Amino acid sequence: MLHVDMDAFYASVEVHDDPSLAGRALIVGGDGPRGVVASCSYEARRYGVRSAMPSSQARRLCPHAVFRPGRYERYEEVSRAIHAVFHRYTPLVEGIALDEAFLDVTGAERLFGPGPAIAGRLRDEVCRETGLRCSVGVAPSKFLAKLASEAAKPRAGRDGVRPGPGVVVVAPGEELAFLRPLPVEALWGVGPATAARLRGVGITTVGRLGDTPLAVLESVAGRAHGRHLHDLARAVDPRPVEPDRATKSIGHEETYVTDRYDRDGLHVEIVRMADAVAARLRRAGLAARTVQLKLRSGDFTTRTRARTVARPLRDGPGIAAVAGELFEREELDGGVRLLGVSVSSLEAAADAEQLELGFGDDDTPRREAAAGAVDAIRARFGEQAVGPGSLVRDGTLRVGRPHDNRWAPVDTASPPALPSSRPGAKL
């Protein structure tokens, strides 16, 4: 198994496209009180900046940092080029994110040599064709390969940036020698809370974890989680690389510059998010049975509400109607810092279709036809060519895209709430 992880991916793309940023403390993400760091250069990491950190904290740690807002479409473009290199070596590629993937190269050894040789060749090709560097872990399992790729990465400290080896190999028979010295936090599933519980009983390293009786781990971490950690500590990870992992959910959420209390304006936001989610569902050939609404208040209290419907949904008005009903039941006393709409319980759209007798007043066929027409128009003329009328402001249609508001909050200004803006309105 190989795990390939690009080094500071978003930041590296920005440096590649603008060489004047080379060697500087660069932060990609939202530059504002509610922005989030998406990626940062190793020069910024020297000061303690890391991904997912609030941008305000990152600026305090590294006041001289250069901020870039991020260009998700560009990162997707580069990611496609990187994954094309992966597929030259094996069809068994499991993409985890734009910048990392697992590869099973067992069947490629006759053509390209052993795993470590493939890792070196792949790394050279990615660098030659994209100008970016990656770190590769080679191991008998996915879990170990990911840990090995982390060990292969550059390291940033107060004394500077030290290059990593680029490729780290955990050979068969050497699994425990590699694992046992690592801190328990290195294991998948060990977050701060679990680590604190483990350390509370004297378990600080993976070796100590592996030596601990299973019954003790189950009492500390729970039966299923304790068994999972016990297996990992003994290098037991039978999971295969899954090239075609099923999508489990599709969602869209946004954080706002200031807390919002305008119920009608937030209804419009639900329409916009539902429209974006539905478009992605249809592109994936899926339909959803469960709609979930997510609200985060100004005090960071997060509420999620969900409803499962009898007939699978794949159109914006249908999803917005369910999410809107959930929203109507919520109080807005604490304001809305974040709003999100997502769908789950997904199935193939063809499987979701059932023969109907043709009676009744169900408008699902008409909504499906309208959604198909919208898809065709957007495919030809662009995303902003057509959409719900309630999303028009100053002559511009505000459609939602997957990368909108990914790292920076959006302006609270909303289009006026028109009569058709309520969820479930016809296009």
TORTOR-529050 format. One record per residue (C-alpha): residue in three letters; z, x, y. Coordinates in steps of 0.2 Angstrom, whole numbers, plus 5000, padded with zeros to 4 digits. Each point is the difference from the previous one (the first is absolute). Example, Ala and Ser with C-alpha at 12.3 -4.5 7.8 and 13.67 -1.06 7.14 Angstrom:
<sites>
(site ALA; (5039; 5062; 4978))
(site SER; (4997; 5006; 5017))
</sites>
This chain:
<sites>
(site MET; (5000; 5000; 5000))
(site LEU; (4996; 5005; 5018))
(site HIS; (5008; 4994; 5015))
(site VAL; (4991; 5004; 5016))
(site ASP; (5008; 4998; 5017))
(site MET; (4992; 5004; 5016))
(site ASP; (5010; 5011; 5012))
(site ALA; (5005; 4990; 5016))
(site PHE; (4985; 4990; 4998))
(site TYR; (4998; 4990; 5016))
(site ALA; (5006; 5014; 5010))
(site SER; (4988; 5012; 4991))
(site VAL; (4985; 4988; 5003))
(site GLU; (5004; 5000; 5019))
(site VAL; (5001; 5019; 5001))
(site HIS; (4983; 5001; 4990))
(site ASP; (4992; 4988; 5013))
(site ASP; (5008; 5008; 5015))
(site PRO; (5003; 5019; 4996))
(site SER; (5010; 5002; 5017))
(site LEU; (5014; 4992; 4991))
(site ALA; (5002; 5014; 4987))
(site GLY; (5016; 5008; 5000))
(site ARG; (5009; 4987; 5010))
(site ALA; (5014; 4988; 4997))
(site LEU; (4989; 4984; 4996))
(site ILE; (5007; 4983; 4997))
(site VAL; (4988; 4986; 4994))
(site GLY; (5008; 4982; 5003))
(site GLY; (5006; 4989; 5013))
(site ASP; (5005; 5008; 5017))
(site GLY; (5013; 4987; 5006))
(site PRO; (5018; 4993; 4998))
(site ARG; (4995; 4991; 4984))
(site GLY; (4987; 5012; 4993))
(site VAL; (5001; 5009; 4983))
(site VAL; (4994; 5017; 4995))
(site ALA; (4986; 4998; 4987))
(site SER; (4997; 5019; 4998))
(site CYS; (5004; 5016; 5008))
(site SER; (4994; 5018; 5000))
(site TYR; (5011; 5013; 4991))
(site GLU; (5003; 5007; 5018))
(site ALA; (5009; 4984; 5004))
(site ARG; (5009; 5000; 4984))
(site ARG; (5008; 5016; 5005))
(site TYR; (5011; 4989; 5012))
(site GLY; (5005; 4987; 4987))
(site VAL; (4986; 4988; 5004))
(site ARG; (4994; 4990; 4984))
(site SER; (4990; 4985; 4995))
(site ALA; (5007; 4982; 5003))
(site MET; (5012; 5007; 5013))
(site PRO; (5001; 4990; 5016))
(site SER; (4989; 5008; 5013))
(site SER; (5014; 5000; 5013))
(site GLN; (5010; 5011; 4988))
(site ALA; (4986; 5011; 4997))
(site ARG; (4997; 5003; 5019))
(site ARG; (5018; 5005; 5002))
(site LEU; (4999; 5012; 4986))
(site CYS; (4984; 5008; 5006))
(site PRO; (4997; 4996; 5018))
(site HIS; (4985; 5010; 5002))
(site ALA; (4990; 4992; 4985))
(site VAL; (4983; 4993; 5003))
(site PHE; (4998; 4981; 4995))
(site ARG; (4984; 4993; 4993))
(site PRO; (4999; 4981; 4996))
(site GLY; (4992; 5001; 4984))
(site ARG; (4982; 4995; 4994))
(site TYR; (5002; 4991; 4984))
(site GLU; (4981; 4997; 4997))
(site ARG; (4997; 5019; 5002))
(site TYR; (5014; 5004; 4987))
(site GLU; (4992; 4987; 4988))
(site GLU; (4983; 5009; 5002))
(site VAL; (5008; 5017; 4996))
(site SER; (5009; 4992; 4986))
(site ARG; (4984; 4994; 4992))
(site ALA; (4993; 5017; 5001))
(site ILE; (5015; 5008; 4991))
(site HIS; (5000; 4987; 4986))
(site ALA; (4982; 5003; 4997))
(site VAL; (5005; 5018; 4996))
(site PHE; (5013; 4994; 4988))
(site HIS; (4988; 4989; 4991))
(site ARG; (4989; 5015; 4996))
(site TYR; (5013; 5006; 4988))
(site THR; (5006; 4984; 4992))
(site PRO; (4998; 4981; 5001))
(site LEU; (5018; 4998; 4997))
(site VAL; (5006; 5001; 5019))
(site GLU; (5015; 4989; 5005))
(site GLY; (5000; 5000; 5019))
(site ILE; (5018; 4998; 5007))
(site ALA; (4996; 5001; 5018))
(site LEU; (4985; 5006; 5011))
(site ASP; (5007; 5018; 4998))
(site GLU; (5006; 5001; 4982))
(site ALA; (4995; 4996; 4983))
(site PHE; (5004; 5003; 4981))
(site LEU; (4986; 5007; 4989))
(site ASP; (4999; 5001; 4981))
(site VAL; (4989; 5015; 4997))
(site THR; (5004; 5001; 4981))
(site GLY; (4982; 4995; 4996))
(site ALA; (4992; 5012; 5013))
(site GLU; (5007; 5016; 4993))
(site ARG; (4984; 5004; 4989))
(site LEU; (4990; 4999; 5016))
(site PHE; (5011; 5007; 5013))
(site GLY; (5013; 5010; 4991))
(site PRO; (5019; 4997; 4999))
(site GLY; (5010; 4990; 5012))
(site PRO; (5006; 5015; 5011))
(site ALA; (4982; 5005; 5002))
(site ILE; (4994; 4983; 5004))
(site ALA; (5014; 4999; 5013))
(site GLY; (4994; 5016; 5009))
(site ARG; (4982; 4995; 5000))
(site LEU; (5004; 4982; 5006))
(site ARG; (5010; 5007; 5014))
(site ASP; (4987; 5012; 5006))
(site GLU; (4987; 4986; 5000))
(site VAL; (5010; 4989; 5010))
(site CYS; (5003; 5014; 5013))
(site ARG; (4982; 5005; 5000))
(site GLU; (4993; 4982; 5003))
(site THR; (5013; 4993; 5011))
(site GLY; (5009; 5015; 5008))
(site LEU; (5017; 4993; 4994))
(site ARG; (5012; 5008; 4988))
(site CYS; (5009; 4991; 4986))
(site SER; (5014; 5005; 4988))
(site VAL; (4998; 4996; 4981))
(site GLY; (5013; 4998; 4987))
(site VAL; (4995; 5003; 4981))
(site ALA; (5011; 4993; 4987))
(site PRO; (5001; 4990; 4983))
(site SER; (5005; 4984; 5010))
(site LYS; (4998; 4991; 5016))
(site PHE; (5018; 5002; 5005))
(site LEU; (5000; 5019; 4998))
(site ALA; (4983; 5002; 5008))
(site LYS; (5006; 4992; 5016))
(site LEU; (5016; 5011; 5000))
(site ALA; (4988; 5015; 4997))
(site SER; (4989; 4995; 5015))
(site GLU; (5015; 4999; 5011))
(site ALA; (5005; 5018; 4995))
(site ALA; (4982; 5006; 5004))
(site LYS; (5001; 4994; 5018))
(site PRO; (5003; 5010; 5016))
(site ARG; (5017; 5001; 5006))
(site ALA; (5006; 4999; 5019))
(site GLY; (5016; 5007; 5006))
(site ARG; (5007; 5007; 5016))
(site ASP; (4993; 5017; 4996))
(site GLY; (4982; 4993; 4999))
(site VAL; (4988; 4992; 4987))
(site ARG; (4999; 5008; 4983))
(site PRO; (4984; 4997; 4990))
(site GLY; (5003; 4992; 4983))
(site PRO; (4992; 5006; 4984))
(site GLY; (4987; 4986; 5000))
(site VAL; (5001; 4997; 4982))
(site VAL; (5016; 4999; 4989))
(site VAL; (4999; 4998; 4981))
(site VAL; (5013; 4993; 4989))
(site ALA; (4994; 5005; 4982))
(site PRO; (5004; 4991; 4984))
(site GLY; (5017; 5006; 4994))
(site GLU; (5006; 5005; 5018))
(site GLU; (5004; 4982; 5006))
(site LEU; (5019; 5001; 4999))
(site ALA; (5000; 5018; 5007))
(site PHE; (4991; 4993; 5016))
(site LEU; (5010; 4984; 5001))
(site ARG; (5018; 5005; 4997))
(site PRO; (5004; 5010; 5016))
(site LEU; (4993; 4986; 5011))
(site PRO; (5011; 4989; 5010))
(site VAL; (5002; 4982; 4994))
(site GLU; (4991; 4994; 5015))
(site ALA; (4984; 5007; 4993))
(site LEU; (4999; 4987; 4987))
(site TRP; (4990; 4984; 5003))
(site GLY; (5012; 4986; 5004))
(site VAL; (5014; 5010; 5007))
(site GLY; (5003; 4995; 5018))
(site PRO; (5015; 5003; 5011))
(site ALA; (5010; 4987; 4992))
(site THR; (4997; 5005; 4982))
(site ALA; (5002; 5018; 5004))
(site ALA; (5017; 4996; 5008))
(site ARG; (5006; 4991; 4985))
(site LEU; (4994; 5014; 4988))
(site ARG; (5008; 5014; 5011))
(site GLY; (5016; 4989; 5000))
(site VAL; (5001; 5004; 4981))
(site GLY; (4995; 5018; 5002))
(site ILE; (4982; 4998; 4996))
(site THR; (4990; 5011; 5012))
(site THR; (4986; 5008; 4991))
(site VAL; (4987; 4993; 4988))
(site GLY; (5007; 5011; 4986))
(site ARG; (5018; 4992; 5002))
(site LEU; (4991; 4983; 5000))
(site GLY; (4991; 5004; 4984))
(site ASP; (5017; 5006; 4992))
(site THR; (5009; 4984; 5005))
(site PRO; (5002; 4987; 4986))
(site LEU; (4989; 4985; 5002))
(site ALA; (5015; 4988; 5001))
(site VAL; (5007; 5009; 5015))
(site LEU; (4983; 4999; 5009))
(site GLU; (4998; 4982; 4996))
(site SER; (5018; 4996; 5007))
(site VAL; (4995; 5010; 5016))
(site ALA; (4982; 4994; 5004))
(site GLY; (4998; 4985; 4989))
(site ARG; (4993; 4998; 4983))
(site ALA; (4981; 5000; 5003))
(site HIS; (5001; 5013; 5014))
(site GLY; (5013; 5011; 4991))
(site ARG; (4988; 5001; 4985))
(site HIS; (4985; 5004; 5011))
(site LEU; (5009; 5014; 5008))
(site HIS; (5006; 5007; 4984))
(site ASP; (4982; 5000; 4993))
(site LEU; (4994; 5009; 5016))
(site ALA; (5013; 5013; 4999))
(site ARG; (4994; 5004; 4982))
(site ALA; (4982; 5001; 5006))
(site VAL; (4996; 4983; 4991))
(site ASP; (4986; 4992; 5010))
(site PRO; (4986; 4992; 4989))
(site ARG; (4991; 4991; 5013))
(site PRO; (4981; 5002; 5000))
(site VAL; (4989; 5003; 5015))
(site GLU; (4994; 4982; 5005))
(site PRO; (4983; 5001; 5009))
(site ASP; (4999; 4981; 5003))
(site ARG; (5018; 4995; 5004))
(site ALA; (5001; 4982; 5004))
(site THR; (5004; 4995; 5018))
(site LYS; (5017; 4991; 5000))
(site SER; (5000; 4994; 5018))
(site ILE; (4991; 5001; 5017))
(site GLY; (5008; 4998; 5016))
(site HIS; (4999; 5003; 5019))
(site GLU; (5015; 5003; 5012))
(site GLU; (5003; 5005; 5017))
(site THR; (5014; 5007; 5011))
(site TYR; (5001; 4994; 5018))
(site VAL; (5003; 5010; 5016))
(site THR; (5014; 4988; 5005))
(site ASP; (5009; 4987; 4990))
(site ARG; (4990; 4983; 5000))
(site TYR; (5007; 4983; 5001))
(site ASP; (4984; 4990; 5004))
(site ARG; (4998; 4989; 4984))
(site ASP; (4983; 4993; 5005))
(site GLY; (4994; 5018; 5003))
(site LEU; (5007; 5006; 4983))
(site HIS; (4991; 4986; 4992))
(site VAL; (4984; 5007; 5007))
(site GLU; (5005; 5017; 4993))
(site ILE; (5002; 4992; 4983))
(site VAL; (4983; 4993; 5000))
(site ARG; (4993; 5017; 5005))
(site MET; (5009; 5009; 4986))
(site ALA; (4996; 4986; 4987))
(site ASP; (4981; 5002; 5005))
(site ALA; (5001; 5019; 4997))
(site VAL; (5009; 4998; 4983))
(site ALA; (4988; 4987; 4994))
(site ALA; (4985; 5011; 5005))
(site ARG; (5007; 5014; 4989))
(site LEU; (5004; 4988; 4986))
(site ARG; (4982; 4994; 4999))
(site ARG; (4993; 5018; 5002))
(site ALA; (5011; 5004; 4984))
(site GLY; (4994; 4985; 4991))
(site LEU; (5018; 4993; 4999))
(site ALA; (5010; 4985; 5003))
(site ALA; (5018; 4998; 5003))
(site ARG; (5014; 4988; 4994))
(site THR; (5014; 5006; 5011))
(site VAL; (5001; 5002; 5019))
(site GLN; (5014; 5010; 5008))
(site LEU; (5006; 5000; 5018))
(site LYS; (5010; 5015; 5006))
(site LEU; (5010; 5000; 5016))
(site ARG; (5011; 5014; 5008))
(site SER; (5011; 4996; 5014))
(site GLY; (5005; 5011; 5015))
(site ASP; (5016; 5005; 4990))
(site PHE; (4989; 5006; 4985))
(site THR; (5005; 4986; 4989))
(site THR; (4986; 4996; 4989))
(site ARG; (4996; 4983; 4992))
(site THR; (4986; 4996; 4987))
(site ARG; (4995; 4983; 4995))
(site ALA; (4988; 4996; 4987))
(site ARG; (4991; 4985; 4992))
(site THR; (4990; 4998; 4984))
(site VAL; (4986; 4987; 5001))
(site ALA; (4991; 4991; 4986))
(site ARG; (4983; 5004; 5005))
(site PRO; (4995; 5019; 5003))
(site LEU; (4996; 5004; 5018))
(site ARG; (4987; 5011; 5008))
(site ASP; (4996; 4993; 5017))
(site GLY; (5009; 5004; 5016))
(site PRO; (5004; 4982; 5005))
(site GLY; (5008; 4996; 4983))
(site ILE; (5011; 5016; 5000))
(site ALA; (5004; 4997; 5019))
(site ALA; (5005; 4982; 4996))
(site VAL; (5013; 5006; 4987))
(site ALA; (5006; 5014; 5010))
(site GLY; (5002; 4989; 5015))
(site GLU; (5010; 4987; 4991))
(site LEU; (5012; 5014; 4995))
(site PHE; (5001; 5007; 5018))
(site GLU; (5004; 4982; 5007))
(site ARG; (5016; 5001; 4990))
(site GLU; (5006; 5016; 5008))
(site GLU; (5011; 5002; 5015))
(site LEU; (4994; 5012; 5014))
(site ASP; (5017; 5003; 5008))
(site GLY; (5000; 5019; 4996))
(site GLY; (4981; 5002; 5005))
(site VAL; (4986; 5006; 4990))
(site ARG; (4998; 5019; 4999))
(site LEU; (4988; 5000; 4985))
(site LEU; (4990; 4986; 4992))
(site GLY; (4990; 5001; 4984))
(site VAL; (4990; 4989; 4989))
(site SER; (4996; 5005; 4982))
(site VAL; (4994; 4993; 4983))
(site SER; (5004; 5004; 4982))
(site SER; (4998; 4992; 4983))
(site LEU; (4982; 5005; 5001))
(site GLU; (4986; 4996; 4988))
(site ALA; (4982; 5002; 4998))
(site ALA; (4991; 4987; 5011))
(site ALA; (4989; 4994; 4986))
(site ASP; (5015; 4997; 4989))
(site ALA; (5008; 4990; 5014))
(site GLU; (4986; 4988; 5001))
(site GLN; (5002; 4984; 4990))
(site LEU; (4988; 4985; 4997))
(site GLU; (5004; 4986; 5011))
(site LEU; (4996; 4981; 4998))
(site GLY; (4994; 4999; 5018))
(site PHE; (5012; 4987; 5006))
(site GLY; (5013; 5001; 5013))
(site ASP; (5001; 5007; 5018))
(site ASP; (5004; 5018; 4995))
(site ASP; (4990; 5011; 5013))
(site THR; (5001; 5016; 4990))
(site PRO; (4981; 5000; 4996))
(site ARG; (4996; 4998; 5018))
(site ARG; (5013; 5014; 5005))
(site GLU; (4992; 5011; 4986))
(site ALA; (4983; 4997; 5007))
(site ALA; (5005; 5004; 5018))
(site ALA; (5009; 5016; 4994))
(site GLY; (4984; 5005; 4991))
(site ALA; (4990; 4997; 5016))
(site VAL; (5012; 5010; 5010))
(site ASP; (4999; 5015; 4988))
(site ALA; (4981; 4999; 5001))
(site ILE; (5000; 5000; 5019))
(site ARG; (5013; 5014; 5002))
(site ALA; (4990; 5011; 4987))
(site ARG; (4985; 4998; 5011))
(site PHE; (5006; 5000; 5018))
(site GLY; (5018; 5008; 4998))
(site GLU; (5018; 4994; 4999))
(site GLN; (5001; 4993; 5017))
(site ALA; (4984; 4989; 4998))
(site VAL; (5010; 4985; 4994))
(site GLY; (5017; 4994; 4997))
(site PRO; (5014; 4987; 5004))
(site GLY; (4998; 4994; 5018))
(site SER; (5018; 5002; 5003))
(site LEU; (4998; 5019; 4999))
(site VAL; (4988; 5001; 5015))
(site ARG; (5008; 5007; 5016))
(site ASP; (4990; 5004; 5015))
(site GLY; (4984; 4998; 4991))
(site THR; (5005; 5012; 4986))
(site LEU; (5004; 4995; 4982))
(site ARG; (5016; 5009; 4994))
(site VAL; (4997; 5002; 4981))
(site GLY; (5013; 5009; 4990))
(site ARG; (4995; 5016; 4990))
(site PRO; (5010; 5009; 4987))
(site HIS; (5003; 5015; 5011))
(site ASP; (5005; 4990; 5016))
(site ASN; (5018; 5004; 5006))
(site ARG; (5002; 5012; 4985))
(site TRP; (5011; 5013; 5010))
(site ALA; (5002; 4992; 5018))
(site PRO; (5006; 4983; 5005))
(site VAL; (4987; 4988; 5008))
(site ASP; (5001; 4992; 5017))
(site THR; (5010; 4984; 5000))
(site ALA; (4986; 4991; 5010))
(site SER; (4992; 4986; 4990))
(site PRO; (4986; 4988; 5003))
(site PRO; (5005; 4983; 5006))
(site ALA; (5006; 4988; 4986))
(site LEU; (4985; 4988; 4998))
(site PRO; (5002; 4984; 4991))
(site SER; (4990; 5008; 4985))
(site SER; (5012; 5015; 5000))
(site ARG; (5012; 4992; 4987))
(site PRO; (4998; 5007; 4983))
(site GLY; (4988; 4990; 4989))
(site ALA; (4989; 4996; 5015))
(site LYS; (4981; 4999; 4995))
(site LEU; (4989; 5014; 5005))
</sites>
